[in-house]
Amino acid sequence: MAGLTSSTIGRKYAMALSAMFLLIFLVMHLSTNMTSVFSEDVFNEASHFMGYNPAVQYLMQPILMFAVIFHFVMGFVLEIKNNKARPIKYANNNGAANSTWMSRNMIISGAVILAFLVLHFYDFYFPEMNYKYIQANTPDETRYWAELHHKFHDLWRVALYVVAFGLLGLHLSHGFQSSFQSIGARHQKYTPIIKAFGNWYSILIPAGFIFIAIFHYVTQ
């Protein structure tokens, strides 16, 4: 790992791999949460399985947390390294002519998403840890849907989630294609396909999460 992150190319490659892992996780997470819209029982069963399955709790969950932390830390490291490599900013340099606003400000959207993750942990992860390990409650397979539904009772929380997922979509619109380029997928034949798939991914995934938040708010 140290060798992989000791150079700029290595750090970009490592960050791309962590990004791809998180892209897969988002699909799985959305798939599970979307069941809450269609079936309370299915969502409860899926959530209970994820919450008590040893492989998920003691293998996949630590890997996921490491990937999230690694991705954000590596993003900040790359931003600092890039800024140090460009200490002089020329007055006549028009970045907008060569790149999108999002590609030049991934660190900003990343920082906002990180703040949102803190809220998300506060809303769901910490209460879950408190329920299972601090209060040591007996497992209740029917509690998950009601807990999720209740979280979106307040409009301000729904608004925060909508804004955060909107920024996530902007972040993904650049990050999806960038991650593939970082691992060497630059062939002219595949670039349009990757770009098109990334555009749809960056729209559909955040839209799905936004739909879930709004659904639970309007059905209170």
Legacy VTK file of the C-alpha trace (Angstrom):
# vtk DataFile Version 3.0
C-alpha trace
ASCII
DATASET POLYDATA
POINTS 220 float
0.000 0.000 0.000
2.823 2.401 0.856
4.427 1.768 -2.514
1.139 2.325 -4.297
0.571 5.710 -2.659
4.162 6.972 -2.799
3.804 8.531 -6.263
1.183 10.748 -7.884
0.278 8.061 -10.418
0.030 5.456 -7.669
-2.171 7.698 -5.532
-4.508 8.373 -8.472
-4.691 4.656 -9.230
-5.442 3.800 -5.598
-8.073 6.525 -5.398
-9.690 5.255 -8.600
-9.929 1.733 -7.188
-11.533 3.011 -3.981
-13.940 5.077 -6.095
-14.996 2.016 -8.087
-15.630 0.075 -4.906
-17.817 2.926 -3.639
-19.658 3.113 -6.978
-20.640 -0.541 -6.563
-21.646 0.054 -2.951
-23.948 2.934 -3.953
-25.844 0.624 -6.294
-26.253 -1.977 -3.545
-27.244 0.623 -0.966
-29.805 2.206 -3.278
-31.235 -1.205 -4.187
-31.799 -2.045 -0.526
-33.262 1.342 0.374
-35.537 1.404 -2.663
-37.383 -1.634 -1.314
-38.668 0.640 1.480
-40.821 2.374 -1.139
-42.478 -0.821 -2.335
-42.564 -3.175 0.645
-42.119 -2.540 4.350
-41.606 -6.255 4.996
-38.948 -6.702 2.308
-37.031 -3.675 3.563
-37.161 -4.973 7.132
-35.908 -8.399 6.056
-33.088 -6.979 3.933
-32.025 -4.520 6.643
-32.074 -7.189 9.335
-29.938 -9.463 7.176
-27.429 -6.663 6.534
-27.445 -5.665 10.190
-26.765 -9.090 11.681
-24.969 -11.091 9.009
-21.389 -11.677 10.294
-19.806 -11.392 6.836
-21.474 -8.025 6.277
-20.823 -6.664 9.759
-17.277 -7.847 10.379
-15.860 -8.038 6.851
-17.712 -5.826 4.372
-18.523 -2.998 6.776
-14.903 -2.430 7.897
-13.766 -2.601 4.257
-16.417 -0.055 3.308
-15.403 2.317 6.096
-11.758 2.004 5.125
-12.627 2.694 1.470
-14.612 5.809 2.376
-11.900 7.213 4.635
-9.148 6.292 2.184
-10.981 7.878 -0.755
-11.517 11.198 0.994
-8.055 11.351 2.539
-6.438 10.521 -0.798
-8.563 13.170 -2.494
-7.358 15.844 -0.079
-3.760 14.633 -0.419
-3.915 14.819 -4.218
-5.437 18.293 -4.054
-2.665 19.530 -1.756
0.011 17.934 -3.944
-1.490 19.475 -7.072
-1.648 22.916 -5.488
1.977 22.674 -4.402
2.966 21.681 -7.916
1.242 24.800 -9.252
2.313 27.545 -6.820
1.891 30.333 -9.367
-1.567 31.073 -10.725
-1.404 33.040 -13.942
-3.915 35.844 -14.269
-4.681 34.971 -17.878
-5.327 31.294 -17.194
-8.946 30.480 -18.040
-9.629 27.086 -16.488
-13.229 27.093 -17.646
-12.037 26.948 -21.243
-10.369 23.563 -20.685
-12.395 21.885 -17.964
-15.736 21.919 -16.191
-16.336 23.716 -12.904
-16.882 20.375 -11.170
-13.619 18.885 -12.412
-11.781 21.908 -10.953
-13.682 21.808 -7.662
-14.012 18.138 -6.795
-12.479 18.921 -3.401
-15.391 21.260 -2.585
-18.114 18.783 -3.491
-16.123 16.072 -1.720
-15.947 18.127 1.483
-19.714 18.748 1.401
-20.399 15.061 0.807
-18.094 14.206 3.714
-20.119 16.544 5.942
-23.276 14.816 4.731
-21.796 11.429 5.637
-21.320 12.679 9.183
-25.046 13.511 9.277
-25.877 10.140 7.726
-23.842 8.339 10.403
-25.565 10.426 13.079
-28.985 9.518 11.671
-28.487 5.802 11.075
-25.149 4.219 11.993
-24.699 5.556 15.537
-28.300 4.779 16.602
-27.844 1.265 15.193
-24.615 0.738 17.154
-26.329 2.089 20.269
-29.315 -0.224 19.789
-27.256 -3.386 19.258
-24.106 -2.974 21.341
-24.695 -0.344 24.035
-28.314 -1.009 24.959
-27.924 -4.652 23.864
-31.553 -4.884 22.755
-33.095 -8.095 21.514
-33.081 -8.156 17.690
-36.334 -6.809 16.254
-36.836 -7.660 12.582
-39.736 -5.217 12.208
-38.139 -1.967 13.353
-36.106 -0.804 10.341
-38.793 0.628 8.070
-40.343 2.690 10.854
-36.931 4.053 11.857
-36.140 5.064 8.276
-39.603 6.540 7.758
-39.349 8.622 10.927
-35.997 10.135 9.916
-37.662 11.986 7.048
-40.385 13.540 9.148
-38.761 16.993 9.100
-38.555 19.026 5.900
-35.144 20.482 6.767
-33.589 17.016 6.915
-35.148 16.062 3.588
-33.815 19.295 2.083
-30.315 18.505 3.341
-30.450 15.059 1.815
-31.692 16.441 -1.511
-28.887 19.013 -1.653
-26.264 16.462 -0.623
-27.347 13.926 -3.233
-27.503 16.663 -5.847
-23.868 17.471 -5.108
-23.077 13.777 -5.120
-24.466 13.629 -8.656
-22.183 16.466 -9.740
-19.250 14.770 -8.032
-20.018 11.488 -9.783
-20.448 13.161 -13.170
-16.712 13.846 -13.215
-15.449 11.189 -10.824
-16.954 8.219 -12.689
-15.089 8.857 -15.926
-11.975 10.078 -14.120
-11.674 6.847 -12.134
-11.674 4.757 -15.319
-9.128 7.051 -16.939
-6.871 6.746 -13.904
-6.649 2.973 -14.295
-5.837 3.279 -17.995
-9.235 3.010 -19.723
-8.469 5.752 -22.231
-9.011 3.922 -25.496
-10.982 5.955 -28.031
-13.353 3.032 -28.500
-14.405 2.850 -24.838
-14.311 6.497 -23.728
-17.745 7.451 -25.189
-19.336 4.376 -23.600
-17.787 5.098 -20.204
-18.799 8.744 -20.429
-22.398 7.943 -21.381
-22.752 5.285 -18.673
-21.198 7.646 -16.132
-23.651 10.400 -17.047
-26.616 8.098 -16.513
-25.130 6.713 -13.319
-24.545 10.207 -11.890
-28.196 11.069 -12.550
-30.035 7.879 -11.634
-28.237 6.997 -8.389
-28.694 10.410 -6.674
-32.223 10.697 -8.117
-33.092 7.349 -6.567
-31.939 8.415 -3.112
-33.732 11.758 -3.455
-36.921 9.954 -4.458
-36.709 7.754 -1.352
-36.287 10.761 0.967
-39.197 12.652 -0.630
-41.405 9.540 -0.629
-40.997 9.032 3.093
-41.615 12.709 3.770
-44.852 12.960 1.776
-46.202 9.670 3.175
-45.833 10.649 6.842
LINES 1 221
220 0 1 2 3 4 5 6 7 8 9 10 11 12 13 14 15 16 17 18 19 20 21 22 23 24 25 26 27 28 29 30 31 32 33 34 35 36 37 38 39 40 41 42 43 44 45 46 47 48 49 50 51 52 53 54 55 56 57 58 59 60 61 62 63 64 65 66 67 68 69 70 71 72 73 74 75 76 77 78 79 80 81 82 83 84 85 86 87 88 89 90 91 92 93 94 95 96 97 98 99 100 101 102 103 104 105 106 107 108 109 110 111 112 113 114 115 116 117 118 119 120 121 122 123 124 125 126 127 128 129 130 131 132 133 134 135 136 137 138 139 140 141 142 143 144 145 146 147 148 149 150 151 152 153 154 155 156 157 158 159 160 161 162 163 164 165 166 167 168 169 170 171 172 173 174 175 176 177 178 179 180 181 182 183 184 185 186 187 188 189 190 191 192 193 194 195 196 197 198 199 200 201 202 203 204 205 206 207 208 209 210 211 212 213 214 215 216 217 218 219
